[in-house]
């Protein structure tokens, strides 16, 4: 999550709006386990954290930007 935030900050410095490049981000660093409900809770929390980060810190306006993509 911190690496994603760093990329957002670097991309926003030249004046690019976060809504233009953030929807292309995807995270594949989330490990998997056999504890099904634990993984559901983990991914749900990660999605909420990502949406809050984009909305509050970077001022994202589009709902599409708030999606956390995990391949």
CHARMM-style PDB file with segment names, atoms N, HN, CA, C and O in Angstrom:
ATOM      1  N   UNK     1       0.826  -1.180   0.000  1.00  0.00      PROA
ATOM      2  CA  UNK     1       0.000   0.000   0.000  1.00  0.00      PROA
ATOM      3  C   UNK     1       0.879   1.256   0.000  1.00  0.00      PROA
ATOM      4  O   UNK     1       0.562   2.236  -0.674  1.00  0.00      PROA
ATOM      5  N   UNK     2       1.960   1.225   0.740  1.00  0.00      PROA
ATOM      6  HN  UNK     2       2.217   0.429   1.287  1.00  0.00      PROA
ATOM      7  CA  UNK     2       2.856   2.384   0.804  1.00  0.00      PROA
ATOM      8  C   UNK     2       3.539   2.621  -0.542  1.00  0.00      PROA
ATOM      9  O   UNK     2       3.765   3.766  -0.933  1.00  0.00      PROA
ATOM     10  N   UNK     3       3.860   1.560  -1.234  1.00  0.00      PROA
ATOM     11  HN  UNK     3       3.677   0.630  -0.916  1.00  0.00      PROA
ATOM     12  CA  UNK     3       4.483   1.708  -2.555  1.00  0.00      PROA
ATOM     13  C   UNK     3       3.473   2.319  -3.531  1.00  0.00      PROA
ATOM     14  O   UNK     3       3.830   3.174  -4.341  1.00  0.00      PROA
ATOM     15  N   UNK     4       2.237   1.888  -3.453  1.00  0.00      PROA
ATOM     16  HN  UNK     4       1.947   1.194  -2.794  1.00  0.00      PROA
ATOM     17  CA  UNK     4       1.191   2.474  -4.295  1.00  0.00      PROA
ATOM     18  C   UNK     4       1.010   3.954  -4.008  1.00  0.00      PROA
ATOM     19  O   UNK     4       0.832   4.747  -4.933  1.00  0.00      PROA
ATOM     20  N   UNK     5       1.054   4.336  -2.734  1.00  0.00      PROA
ATOM     21  HN  UNK     5       1.199   3.691  -1.983  1.00  0.00      PROA
ATOM     22  CA  UNK     5       0.933   5.747  -2.363  1.00  0.00      PROA
ATOM     23  C   UNK     5       2.117   6.546  -2.894  1.00  0.00      PROA
ATOM     24  O   UNK     5       1.951   7.684  -3.333  1.00  0.00      PROA
ATOM     25  N   UNK     6       3.308   5.961  -2.857  1.00  0.00      PROA
ATOM     26  HN  UNK     6       3.443   5.037  -2.501  1.00  0.00      PROA
ATOM     27  CA  UNK     6       4.494   6.652  -3.383  1.00  0.00      PROA
ATOM     28  C   UNK     6       4.370   6.864  -4.889  1.00  0.00      PROA
ATOM     29  O   UNK     6       4.741   7.923  -5.394  1.00  0.00      PROA
ATOM     30  N   UNK     7       3.856   5.875  -5.607  1.00  0.00      PROA
ATOM     31  HN  UNK     7       3.555   5.015  -5.196  1.00  0.00      PROA
ATOM     32  CA  UNK     7       3.639   6.026  -7.044  1.00  0.00      PROA
ATOM     33  C   UNK     7       2.602   7.117  -7.331  1.00  0.00      PROA
ATOM     34  O   UNK     7       2.761   7.893  -8.274  1.00  0.00      PROA
ATOM     35  N   UNK     8       1.555   7.173  -6.528  1.00  0.00      PROA
ATOM     36  HN  UNK     8       1.426   6.543  -5.762  1.00  0.00      PROA
ATOM     37  CA  UNK     8       0.545   8.208  -6.709  1.00  0.00      PROA
ATOM     38  C   UNK     8       1.136   9.594  -6.492  1.00  0.00      PROA
ATOM     39  O   UNK     8       0.835  10.528  -7.234  1.00  0.00      PROA
ATOM     40  N   UNK     9       1.970   9.720  -5.479  1.00  0.00      PROA
ATOM     41  HN  UNK     9       2.215   8.961  -4.876  1.00  0.00      PROA
ATOM     42  CA  UNK     9       2.586  11.008  -5.189  1.00  0.00      PROA
ATOM     43  C   UNK     9       3.529  11.438  -6.308  1.00  0.00      PROA
ATOM     44  O   UNK     9       3.525  12.601  -6.712  1.00  0.00      PROA
ATOM     45  N   UNK    10       4.326  10.516  -6.801  1.00  0.00      PROA
ATOM     46  HN  UNK    10       4.329   9.571  -6.473  1.00  0.00      PROA
ATOM     47  CA  UNK    10       5.257  10.836  -7.891  1.00  0.00      PROA
ATOM     48  C   UNK    10       4.512  11.155  -9.177  1.00  0.00      PROA
ATOM     49  O   UNK    10       4.924  12.038  -9.930  1.00  0.00      PROA
ATOM     50  N   UNK    11       3.430  10.453  -9.434  1.00  0.00      PROA
ATOM     51  HN  UNK    11       3.095   9.736  -8.822  1.00  0.00      PROA
ATOM     52  CA  UNK    11       2.665  10.713 -10.651  1.00  0.00      PROA
ATOM     53  C   UNK    11       1.922  12.033 -10.597  1.00  0.00      PROA
ATOM     54  O   UNK    11       1.685  12.654 -11.633  1.00  0.00      PROA
ATOM     55  N   UNK    12       1.550  12.471  -9.395  1.00  0.00      PROA
ATOM     56  HN  UNK    12       1.743  11.967  -8.554  1.00  0.00      PROA
ATOM     57  CA  UNK    12       0.825  13.726  -9.256  1.00  0.00      PROA
ATOM     58  C   UNK    12       1.701  14.955  -9.272  1.00  0.00      PROA
ATOM     59  O   UNK    12       1.209  16.060  -9.497  1.00  0.00      PROA
ATOM     60  N   UNK    13       2.996  14.784  -9.036  1.00  0.00      PROA
ATOM     61  HN  UNK    13       3.396  13.886  -8.853  1.00  0.00      PROA
ATOM     62  CA  UNK    13       3.894  15.941  -8.991  1.00  0.00      PROA
ATOM     63  C   UNK    13       3.983  16.708 -10.305  1.00  0.00      PROA
ATOM     64  O   UNK    13       3.990  17.939 -10.278  1.00  0.00      PROA
ATOM     65  N   UNK    14       4.052  16.029 -11.470  1.00  0.00      PROA
ATOM     66  HN  UNK    14       4.046  15.030 -11.492  1.00  0.00      PROA
ATOM     67  CA  UNK    14       4.126  16.824 -12.709  1.00  0.00      PROA
ATOM     68  C   UNK    14       2.807  17.484 -13.093  1.00  0.00      PROA
ATOM     69  O   UNK    14       2.724  18.137 -14.133  1.00  0.00      PROA
ATOM     70  N   UNK    15       1.783  17.322 -12.270  1.00  0.00      PROA
ATOM     71  HN  UNK    15       1.851  16.791 -11.426  1.00  0.00      PROA
ATOM     72  CA  UNK    15       0.509  17.966 -12.557  1.00  0.00      PROA
ATOM     73  C   UNK    15      -0.553  17.041 -13.119  1.00  0.00      PROA
ATOM     74  O   UNK    15      -1.642  17.497 -13.466  1.00  0.00      PROA
ATOM     75  N   UNK    16      -0.265  15.765 -13.215  1.00  0.00      PROA
ATOM     76  HN  UNK    16       0.620  15.394 -12.933  1.00  0.00      PROA
ATOM     77  CA  UNK    16      -1.265  14.804 -13.689  1.00  0.00      PROA
ATOM     78  C   UNK    16      -2.344  14.619 -12.629  1.00  0.00      PROA
ATOM     79  O   UNK    16      -2.024  14.428 -11.455  1.00  0.00      PROA
ATOM     80  N   UNK    17      -3.602  14.670 -13.015  1.00  0.00      PROA
ATOM     81  HN  UNK    17      -3.862  14.825 -13.968  1.00  0.00      PROA
ATOM     82  CA  UNK    17      -4.648  14.375 -12.033  1.00  0.00      PROA
ATOM     83  C   UNK    17      -4.650  12.877 -11.706  1.00  0.00      PROA
ATOM     84  O   UNK    17      -4.477  12.036 -12.588  1.00  0.00      PROA
ATOM     85  N   UNK    18      -4.847  12.567 -10.440  1.00  0.00      PROA
ATOM     86  HN  UNK    18      -4.988  13.250  -9.723  1.00  0.00      PROA
ATOM     87  CA  UNK    18      -4.789  11.171  -9.997  1.00  0.00      PROA
ATOM     88  C   UNK    18      -5.866  10.323 -10.680  1.00  0.00      PROA
ATOM     89  O   UNK    18      -5.693   9.117 -10.856  1.00  0.00      PROA
ATOM     90  N   UNK    19      -6.972  10.954 -11.062  1.00  0.00      PROA
ATOM     91  HN  UNK    19      -7.113  11.934 -10.919  1.00  0.00      PROA
ATOM     92  CA  UNK    19      -8.052  10.222 -11.729  1.00  0.00      PROA
ATOM     93  C   UNK    19      -7.640   9.701 -13.103  1.00  0.00      PROA
ATOM     94  O   UNK    19      -8.287   8.798 -13.633  1.00  0.00      PROA
ATOM     95  N   UNK    20      -6.589  10.246 -13.685  1.00  0.00      PROA
ATOM     96  HN  UNK    20      -6.064  10.980 -13.254  1.00  0.00      PROA
ATOM     97  CA  UNK    20      -6.190   9.829 -15.026  1.00  0.00      PROA
ATOM     98  C   UNK    20      -5.283   8.605 -15.040  1.00  0.00      PROA
ATOM     99  O   UNK    20      -5.276   7.859 -16.019  1.00  0.00      PROA
ATOM    100  N   UNK    21      -4.514   8.383 -13.968  1.00  0.00      PROA
ATOM    101  HN  UNK    21      -4.520   8.989 -13.173  1.00  0.00      PROA
ATOM    102  CA  UNK    21      -3.579   7.260 -14.016  1.00  0.00      PROA
ATOM    103  C   UNK    21      -3.782   6.218 -12.919  1.00  0.00      PROA
ATOM    104  O   UNK    21      -3.296   5.097 -13.067  1.00  0.00      PROA
ATOM    105  N   UNK    22      -4.463   6.527 -11.849  1.00  0.00      PROA
ATOM    106  HN  UNK    22      -4.859   7.438 -11.729  1.00  0.00      PROA
ATOM    107  CA  UNK    22      -4.645   5.571 -10.753  1.00  0.00      PROA
ATOM    108  C   UNK    22      -5.492   4.345 -11.111  1.00  0.00      PROA
ATOM    109  O   UNK    22      -5.238   3.275 -10.557  1.00  0.00      PROA
ATOM    110  N   UNK    23      -6.486   4.439 -12.007  1.00  0.00      PROA
ATOM    111  HN  UNK    23      -6.693   5.308 -12.457  1.00  0.00      PROA
ATOM    112  CA  UNK    23      -7.257   3.226 -12.325  1.00  0.00      PROA
ATOM    113  C   UNK    23      -6.435   2.120 -12.982  1.00  0.00      PROA
ATOM    114  O   UNK    23      -6.883   0.975 -13.042  1.00  0.00      PROA
ATOM    115  N   UNK    24      -5.251   2.442 -13.471  1.00  0.00      PROA
ATOM    116  HN  UNK    24      -4.887   3.372 -13.423  1.00  0.00      PROA
ATOM    117  CA  UNK    24      -4.414   1.431 -14.123  1.00  0.00      PROA
ATOM    118  C   UNK    24      -3.560   0.647 -13.139  1.00  0.00      PROA
ATOM    119  O   UNK    24      -2.929  -0.339 -13.520  1.00  0.00      PROA
ATOM    120  N   UNK    25      -3.532   1.066 -11.892  1.00  0.00      PROA
ATOM    121  HN  UNK    25      -4.045   1.867 -11.583  1.00  0.00      PROA
ATOM    122  CA  UNK    25      -2.719   0.371 -10.886  1.00  0.00      PROA
ATOM    123  C   UNK    25      -3.332  -0.986 -10.563  1.00  0.00      PROA
ATOM    124  O   UNK    25      -4.553  -1.136 -10.515  1.00  0.00      PROA
ATOM    125  N   UNK    26      -2.474  -1.962 -10.344  1.00  0.00      PROA
ATOM    126  HN  UNK    26      -1.482  -1.840 -10.383  1.00  0.00      PROA
ATOM    127  CA  UNK    26      -2.928  -3.258  -9.847  1.00  0.00      PROA
ATOM    128  C   UNK    26      -1.886  -3.782  -8.870  1.00  0.00      PROA
ATOM    129  O   UNK    26      -0.692  -3.518  -9.012  1.00  0.00      PROA
ATOM    130  N   UNK    27      -2.346  -4.514  -7.896  1.00  0.00      PROA
ATOM    131  HN  UNK    27      -3.316  -4.729  -7.781  1.00  0.00      PROA
ATOM    132  CA  UNK    27      -1.475  -5.046  -6.850  1.00  0.00      PROA
ATOM    133  C   UNK    27      -1.453  -6.566  -6.938  1.00  0.00      PROA
ATOM    134  O   UNK    27      -2.505  -7.206  -6.965  1.00  0.00      PROA
ATOM    135  N   UNK    28      -0.278  -7.131  -6.983  1.00  0.00      PROA
ATOM    136  HN  UNK    28       0.576  -6.611  -6.962  1.00  0.00      PROA
ATOM    137  CA  UNK    28      -0.183  -8.586  -6.961  1.00  0.00      PROA
ATOM    138  C   UNK    28       0.689  -9.059  -5.801  1.00  0.00      PROA
ATOM    139  O   UNK    28       1.155 -10.198  -5.797  1.00  0.00      PROA
ATOM    140  N   UNK    29       0.907  -8.199  -4.834  1.00  0.00      PROA
ATOM    141  HN  UNK    29       0.529  -7.274  -4.837  1.00  0.00      PROA
ATOM    142  CA  UNK    29       1.767  -8.537  -3.699  1.00  0.00      PROA
ATOM    143  C   UNK    29       0.995  -9.184  -2.556  1.00  0.00      PROA
ATOM    144  O   UNK    29       1.594  -9.591  -1.561  1.00  0.00      PROA
ATOM    145  N   UNK    30      -0.306  -9.282  -2.683  1.00  0.00      PROA
ATOM    146  HN  UNK    30      -0.793  -8.951  -3.492  1.00  0.00      PROA
ATOM    147  CA  UNK    30      -1.089  -9.873  -1.605  1.00  0.00      PROA
ATOM    148  C   UNK    30      -0.978 -11.388  -1.677  1.00  0.00      PROA
ATOM    149  O   UNK    30      -1.341 -12.000  -2.681  1.00  0.00      PROA
ATOM    150  N   UNK    31      -0.485 -11.972  -0.627  1.00  0.00      PROA
ATOM    151  HN  UNK    31      -0.190 -11.474   0.189  1.00  0.00      PROA
ATOM    152  CA  UNK    31      -0.334 -13.429  -0.581  1.00  0.00      PROA
ATOM    153  C   UNK    31      -1.667 -14.104  -0.332  1.00  0.00      PROA
ATOM    154  O   UNK    31      -2.634 -13.469   0.089  1.00  0.00      PROA
ATOM    155  N   UNK    32      -1.702 -15.358  -0.589  1.00  0.00      PROA
ATOM    156  HN  UNK    32      -0.916 -15.873  -0.931  1.00  0.00      PROA
ATOM    157  CA  UNK    32      -2.925 -16.116  -0.361  1.00  0.00      PROA
ATOM    158  C   UNK    32      -2.710 -17.147   0.720  1.00  0.00      PROA
ATOM    159  O   UNK    32      -1.599 -17.635   0.928  1.00  0.00      PROA
ATOM    160  N   UNK    33      -3.764 -17.462   1.387  1.00  0.00      PROA
ATOM    161  HN  UNK    33      -4.667 -17.066   1.218  1.00  0.00      PROA
ATOM    162  CA  UNK    33      -3.689 -18.518   2.388  1.00  0.00      PROA
ATOM    163  C   UNK    33      -4.942 -19.371   2.270  1.00  0.00      PROA
ATOM    164  O   UNK    33      -5.858 -19.052   1.512  1.00  0.00      PROA
ATOM    165  N   UNK    34      -4.969 -20.424   3.005  1.00  0.00      PROA
ATOM    166  HN  UNK    34      -4.225 -20.683   3.621  1.00  0.00      PROA
ATOM    167  CA  UNK    34      -6.110 -21.335   2.959  1.00  0.00      PROA
ATOM    168  C   UNK    34      -7.205 -20.928   3.939  1.00  0.00      PROA
ATOM    169  O   UNK    34      -8.248 -21.578   4.006  1.00  0.00      PROA
ATOM    170  N   UNK    35      -6.978 -19.868   4.690  1.00  0.00      PROA
ATOM    171  HN  UNK    35      -6.131 -19.340   4.636  1.00  0.00      PROA
ATOM    172  CA  UNK    35      -8.000 -19.387   5.616  1.00  0.00      PROA
ATOM    173  C   UNK    35      -8.905 -18.423   4.860  1.00  0.00      PROA
ATOM    174  O   UNK    35      -8.615 -17.234   4.726  1.00  0.00      PROA
ATOM    175  N   UNK    36     -10.002 -18.974   4.376  1.00  0.00      PROA
ATOM    176  HN  UNK    36     -10.237 -19.940   4.485  1.00  0.00      PROA
ATOM    177  CA  UNK    36     -10.883 -18.285   3.444  1.00  0.00      PROA
ATOM    178  C   UNK    36     -11.420 -16.967   4.006  1.00  0.00      PROA
ATOM    179  O   UNK    36     -11.313 -15.931   3.350  1.00  0.00      PROA
ATOM    180  N   UNK    37     -11.995 -16.992   5.209  1.00  0.00      PROA
ATOM    181  HN  UNK    37     -12.083 -17.833   5.742  1.00  0.00      PROA
ATOM    182  CA  UNK    37     -12.607 -15.794   5.768  1.00  0.00      PROA
ATOM    183  C   UNK    37     -11.566 -14.746   6.140  1.00  0.00      PROA
ATOM    184  O   UNK    37     -11.835 -13.547   6.069  1.00  0.00      PROA
ATOM    185  N   UNK    38     -10.396 -15.190   6.532  1.00  0.00      PROA
ATOM    186  HN  UNK    38     -10.178 -16.164   6.590  1.00  0.00      PROA
ATOM    187  CA  UNK    38      -9.319 -14.258   6.830  1.00  0.00      PROA
ATOM    188  C   UNK    38      -8.910 -13.508   5.558  1.00  0.00      PROA
ATOM    189  O   UNK    38      -8.681 -12.299   5.604  1.00  0.00      PROA
ATOM    190  N   UNK    39      -8.820 -14.200   4.443  1.00  0.00      PROA
ATOM    191  HN  UNK    39      -9.007 -15.182   4.406  1.00  0.00      PROA
ATOM    192  CA  UNK    39      -8.469 -13.571   3.175  1.00  0.00      PROA
ATOM    193  C   UNK    39      -9.545 -12.600   2.713  1.00  0.00      PROA
ATOM    194  O   UNK    39      -9.234 -11.533   2.184  1.00  0.00      PROA
ATOM    195  N   UNK    40     -10.792 -12.960   2.906  1.00  0.00      PROA
ATOM    196  HN  UNK    40     -11.045 -13.828   3.335  1.00  0.00      PROA
ATOM    197  CA  UNK    40     -11.891 -12.049   2.549  1.00  0.00      PROA
ATOM    198  C   UNK    40     -11.786 -10.767   3.359  1.00  0.00      PROA
ATOM    199  O   UNK    40     -11.902  -9.671   2.811  1.00  0.00      PROA
ATOM    200  N   UNK    41     -11.567 -10.901   4.657  1.00  0.00      PROA
ATOM    201  HN  UNK    41     -11.472 -11.791   5.102  1.00  0.00      PROA
ATOM    202  CA  UNK    41     -11.439  -9.725   5.518  1.00  0.00      PROA
ATOM    203  C   UNK    41     -10.227  -8.885   5.134  1.00  0.00      PROA
ATOM    204  O   UNK    41     -10.295  -7.656   5.142  1.00  0.00      PROA
ATOM    205  N   UNK    42      -9.129  -9.535   4.801  1.00  0.00      PROA
ATOM    206  HN  UNK    42      -9.074 -10.533   4.794  1.00  0.00      PROA
ATOM    207  CA  UNK    42      -7.917  -8.825   4.413  1.00  0.00      PROA
ATOM    208  C   UNK    42      -8.135  -8.012   3.142  1.00  0.00      PROA
ATOM    209  O   UNK    42      -7.765  -6.839   3.089  1.00  0.00      PROA
ATOM    210  N   UNK    43      -8.721  -8.610   2.136  1.00  0.00      PROA
ATOM    211  HN  UNK    43      -9.022  -9.563   2.180  1.00  0.00      PROA
ATOM    212  CA  UNK    43      -8.950  -7.907   0.873  1.00  0.00      PROA
ATOM    213  C   UNK    43      -9.981  -6.797   1.032  1.00  0.00      PROA
ATOM    214  O   UNK    43      -9.862  -5.742   0.409  1.00  0.00      PROA
ATOM    215  N   UNK    44     -10.976  -7.028   1.850  1.00  0.00      PROA
ATOM    216  HN  UNK    44     -11.073  -7.885   2.356  1.00  0.00      PROA
ATOM    217  CA  UNK    44     -11.977  -5.990   2.098  1.00  0.00      PROA
ATOM    218  C   UNK    44     -11.348  -4.784   2.791  1.00  0.00      PROA
ATOM    219  O   UNK    44     -11.628  -3.641   2.429  1.00  0.00      PROA
ATOM    220  N   UNK    45     -10.503  -5.036   3.779  1.00  0.00      PROA
ATOM    221  HN  UNK    45     -10.275  -5.964   4.073  1.00  0.00      PROA
ATOM    222  CA  UNK    45      -9.813  -3.943   4.476  1.00  0.00      PROA
ATOM    223  C   UNK    45      -8.868  -3.211   3.530  1.00  0.00      PROA
ATOM    224  O   UNK    45      -8.782  -1.983   3.572  1.00  0.00      PROA
ATOM    225  N   UNK    46      -8.162  -3.945   2.681  1.00  0.00      PROA
ATOM    226  HN  UNK    46      -8.233  -4.942   2.647  1.00  0.00      PROA
ATOM    227  CA  UNK    46      -7.237  -3.317   1.733  1.00  0.00      PROA
ATOM    228  C   UNK    46      -7.993  -2.426   0.751  1.00  0.00      PROA
ATOM    229  O   UNK    46      -7.525  -1.333   0.431  1.00  0.00      PROA
ATOM    230  N   UNK    47      -9.145  -2.868   0.271  1.00  0.00      PROA
ATOM    231  HN  UNK    47      -9.525  -3.756   0.530  1.00  0.00      PROA
ATOM    232  CA  UNK    47      -9.943  -2.050  -0.641  1.00  0.00      PROA
ATOM    233  C   UNK    47     -10.402  -0.763   0.026  1.00  0.00      PROA
ATOM    234  O   UNK    47     -10.378   0.304  -0.587  1.00  0.00      PROA
ATOM    235  N   UNK    48     -10.820  -0.865   1.282  1.00  0.00      PROA
ATOM    236  HN  UNK    48     -10.840  -1.732   1.780  1.00  0.00      PROA
ATOM    237  CA  UNK    48     -11.280   0.324   2.006  1.00  0.00      PROA
ATOM    238  C   UNK    48     -10.135   1.289   2.275  1.00  0.00      PROA
ATOM    239  O   UNK    48     -10.308   2.503   2.168  1.00  0.00      PROA
ATOM    240  N   UNK    49      -8.966   0.756   2.624  1.00  0.00      PROA
ATOM    241  HN  UNK    49      -8.826  -0.230   2.712  1.00  0.00      PROA
ATOM    242  CA  UNK    49      -7.802   1.610   2.861  1.00  0.00      PROA
ATOM    243  C   UNK    49      -7.391   2.336   1.586  1.00  0.00      PROA
ATOM    244  O   UNK    49      -7.091   3.530   1.621  1.00  0.00      PROA
ATOM    245  N   UNK    50      -7.376   1.630   0.471  1.00  0.00      PROA
ATOM    246  HN  UNK    50      -7.620   0.660   0.443  1.00  0.00      PROA
ATOM    247  CA  UNK    50      -6.977   2.218  -0.810  1.00  0.00      PROA
ATOM    248  C   UNK    50      -7.954   3.321  -1.217  1.00  0.00      PROA
ATOM    249  O   UNK    50      -7.533   4.394  -1.648  1.00  0.00      PROA
ATOM    250  N   UNK    51      -9.248   3.062  -1.083  1.00  0.00      PROA
ATOM    251  HN  UNK    51      -9.591   2.190  -0.733  1.00  0.00      PROA
ATOM    252  CA  UNK    51     -10.252   4.057  -1.447  1.00  0.00      PROA
ATOM    253  C   UNK    51     -10.131   5.298  -0.566  1.00  0.00      PROA
ATOM    254  O   UNK    51     -10.225   6.423  -1.055  1.00  0.00      PROA
ATOM    255  N   UNK    52      -9.924   5.093   0.722  1.00  0.00      PROA
ATOM    256  HN  UNK    52      -9.848   4.178   1.120  1.00  0.00      PROA
ATOM    257  CA  UNK    52      -9.787   6.225   1.641  1.00  0.00      PROA
ATOM    258  C   UNK    52      -8.528   7.035   1.329  1.00  0.00      PROA
ATOM    259  O   UNK    52      -8.559   8.266   1.341  1.00  0.00      PROA
ATOM    260  N   UNK    53      -7.434   6.352   1.052  1.00  0.00      PROA
ATOM    261  HN  UNK    53      -7.409   5.352   1.042  1.00  0.00      PROA
ATOM    262  CA  UNK    53      -6.182   7.026   0.713  1.00  0.00      PROA
ATOM    263  C   UNK    53      -6.351   7.898  -0.528  1.00  0.00      PROA
ATOM    264  O   UNK    53      -5.936   9.057  -0.541  1.00  0.00      PROA
ATOM    265  N   UNK    54      -6.953   7.342  -1.556  1.00  0.00      PROA
ATOM    266  HN  UNK    54      -7.290   6.400  -1.546  1.00  0.00      PROA
ATOM    267  CA  UNK    54      -7.152   8.091  -2.801  1.00  0.00      PROA
ATOM    268  C   UNK    54      -8.084   9.272  -2.610  1.00  0.00      PROA
ATOM    269  O   UNK    54      -7.858  10.348  -3.163  1.00  0.00      PROA
ATOM    270  N   UNK    55      -9.120   9.072  -1.834  1.00  0.00      PROA
ATOM    271  HN  UNK    55      -9.304   8.198  -1.384  1.00  0.00      PROA
ATOM    272  CA  UNK    55     -10.118  10.119  -1.656  1.00  0.00      PROA
ATOM    273  C   UNK    55      -9.607  11.242  -0.760  1.00  0.00      PROA
ATOM    274  O   UNK    55      -9.737  12.417  -1.106  1.00  0.00      PROA
ATOM    275  N   UNK    56      -9.026  10.893   0.388  1.00  0.00      PROA
ATOM    276  HN  UNK    56      -8.920   9.939   0.668  1.00  0.00      PROA
ATOM    277  CA  UNK    56      -8.662  11.906   1.368  1.00  0.00      PROA
ATOM    278  C   UNK    56      -7.313  12.565   1.088  1.00  0.00      PROA
ATOM    279  O   UNK    56      -7.187  13.783   1.209  1.00  0.00      PROA
ATOM    280  N   UNK    57      -6.320  11.790   0.721  1.00  0.00      PROA
ATOM    281  HN  UNK    57      -6.422  10.800   0.623  1.00  0.00      PROA
ATOM    282  CA  UNK    57      -4.991  12.359   0.541  1.00  0.00      PROA
ATOM    283  C   UNK    57      -4.758  12.911  -0.860  1.00  0.00      PROA
ATOM    284  O   UNK    57      -4.114  13.948  -1.024  1.00  0.00      PROA
ATOM    285  N   UNK    58      -5.279  12.221  -1.865  1.00  0.00      PROA
ATOM    286  HN  UNK    58      -5.801  11.378  -1.732  1.00  0.00      PROA
ATOM    287  CA  UNK    58      -4.996  12.608  -3.242  1.00  0.00      PROA
ATOM    288  C   UNK    58      -6.175  13.256  -3.950  1.00  0.00      PROA
ATOM    289  O   UNK    58      -6.036  13.692  -5.093  1.00  0.00      PROA
ATOM    290  N   UNK    59      -7.322  13.330  -3.306  1.00  0.00      PROA
ATOM    291  HN  UNK    59      -7.435  12.976  -2.378  1.00  0.00      PROA
ATOM    292  CA  UNK    59      -8.465  14.035  -3.864  1.00  0.00      PROA
ATOM    293  C   UNK    59      -9.079  13.413  -5.098  1.00  0.00      PROA
ATOM    294  O   UNK    59      -9.562  14.129  -5.974  1.00  0.00      PROA
ATOM    295  N   UNK    60      -9.071  12.097  -5.185  1.00  0.00      PROA
ATOM    296  HN  UNK    60      -8.679  11.515  -4.473  1.00  0.00      PROA
ATOM    297  CA  UNK    60      -9.671  11.412  -6.338  1.00  0.00      PROA
ATOM    298  C   UNK    60     -11.180  11.617  -6.338  1.00  0.00      PROA
ATOM    299  O   UNK    60     -11.829  11.521  -5.295  1.00  0.00      PROA
ATOM    300  N   UNK    61     -11.725  11.896  -7.494  1.00  0.00      PROA
ATOM    301  HN  UNK    61     -11.198  11.974  -8.341  1.00  0.00      PROA
ATOM    302  CA  UNK    61     -13.146  12.178  -7.602  1.00  0.00      PROA
ATOM    303  C   UNK    61     -13.934  11.026  -8.224  1.00  0.00      PROA
ATOM    304  O   UNK    61     -15.097  10.816  -7.880  1.00  0.00      PROA
ATOM    305  N   UNK    62     -13.319  10.290  -9.121  1.00  0.00      PROA
ATOM    306  HN  UNK    62     -12.374  10.461  -9.399  1.00  0.00      PROA
ATOM    307  CA  UNK    62     -14.002   9.218  -9.842  1.00  0.00      PROA
ATOM    308  C   UNK    62     -14.133   7.965  -8.965  1.00  0.00      PROA
ATOM    309  O   UNK    62     -13.210   7.614  -8.230  1.00  0.00      PROA
ATOM    310  N   UNK    63     -15.271   7.308  -9.050  1.00  0.00      PROA
ATOM    311  HN  UNK    63     -16.020   7.593  -9.647  1.00  0.00      PROA
ATOM    312  CA  UNK    63     -15.476   6.065  -8.299  1.00  0.00      PROA
ATOM    313  C   UNK    63     -14.617   4.934  -8.847  1.00  0.00      PROA
ATOM    314  O   UNK    63     -14.235   4.028  -8.107  1.00  0.00      PROA
ATOM    315  N   UNK    64     -14.315   4.982 -10.123  1.00  0.00      PROA
ATOM    316  HN  UNK    64     -14.625   5.718 -10.725  1.00  0.00      PROA
ATOM    317  CA  UNK    64     -13.479   3.956 -10.759  1.00  0.00      PROA
ATOM    318  C   UNK    64     -12.072   3.942 -10.171  1.00  0.00      PROA
ATOM    319  O   UNK    64     -11.429   2.893 -10.112  1.00  0.00      PROA
ATOM    320  N   UNK    65     -11.600   5.095  -9.741  1.00  0.00      PROA
ATOM    321  HN  UNK    65     -12.122   5.947  -9.789  1.00  0.00      PROA
ATOM    322  CA  UNK    65     -10.252   5.211  -9.175  1.00  0.00      PROA
ATOM    323  C   UNK    65     -10.155   4.480  -7.846  1.00  0.00      PROA
ATOM    324  O   UNK    65      -9.090   3.974  -7.492  1.00  0.00      PROA
ATOM    325  N   UNK    66     -11.249   4.422  -7.112  1.00  0.00      PROA
ATOM    326  HN  UNK    66     -12.114   4.833  -7.400  1.00  0.00      PROA
ATOM    327  CA  UNK    66     -11.228   3.829  -5.774  1.00  0.00      PROA
ATOM    328  C   UNK    66     -11.109   2.303  -5.797  1.00  0.00      PROA
ATOM    329  O   UNK    66     -10.873   1.697  -4.752  1.00  0.00      PROA
ATOM    330  N   UNK    67     -11.262   1.687  -6.929  1.00  0.00      PROA
ATOM    331  HN  UNK    67     -11.454   2.179  -7.778  1.00  0.00      PROA
ATOM    332  CA  UNK    67     -11.184   0.230  -7.010  1.00  0.00      PROA
ATOM    333  C   UNK    67      -9.758  -0.252  -6.812  1.00  0.00      PROA
ATOM    334  O   UNK    67      -8.821   0.305  -7.385  1.00  0.00      PROA
ATOM    335  N   UNK    68      -9.599  -1.270  -6.013  1.00  0.00      PROA
ATOM    336  HN  UNK    68     -10.360  -1.722  -5.548  1.00  0.00      PROA
ATOM    337  CA  UNK    68      -8.288  -1.901  -5.805  1.00  0.00      PROA
ATOM    338  C   UNK    68      -8.241  -3.135  -6.695  1.00  0.00      PROA
ATOM    339  O   UNK    68      -8.945  -4.113  -6.443  1.00  0.00      PROA
ATOM    340  N   UNK    69      -7.425  -3.093  -7.717  1.00  0.00      PROA
ATOM    341  HN  UNK    69      -6.853  -2.299  -7.921  1.00  0.00      PROA
ATOM    342  CA  UNK    69      -7.340  -4.210  -8.658  1.00  0.00      PROA
ATOM    343  C   UNK    69      -6.283  -5.198  -8.208  1.00  0.00      PROA
ATOM    344  O   UNK    69      -5.137  -4.831  -7.948  1.00  0.00      PROA
ATOM    345  N   UNK    70      -6.681  -6.446  -8.120  1.00  0.00      PROA
ATOM    346  HN  UNK    70      -7.612  -6.744  -8.331  1.00  0.00      PROA
ATOM    347  CA  UNK    70      -5.760  -7.533  -7.751  1.00  0.00      PROA
ATOM    348  C   UNK    70      -5.906  -8.609  -8.826  1.00  0.00      PROA
ATOM    349  O   UNK    70      -6.972  -9.208  -8.964  1.00  0.00      PROA
ATOM    350  N   UNK    71      -4.830  -8.856  -9.591  1.00  0.00      PROA
ATOM    351  HN  UNK    71      -3.964  -8.370  -9.479  1.00  0.00      PROA
ATOM    352  CA  UNK    71      -4.950  -9.852 -10.664  1.00  0.00      PROA
ATOM    353  C   UNK    71      -5.097 -11.262 -10.136  1.00  0.00      PROA
ATOM    354  OT1 UNK    71      -5.208 -12.206 -10.918  1.00  0.00      PROA
TER     355      UNK     71
END
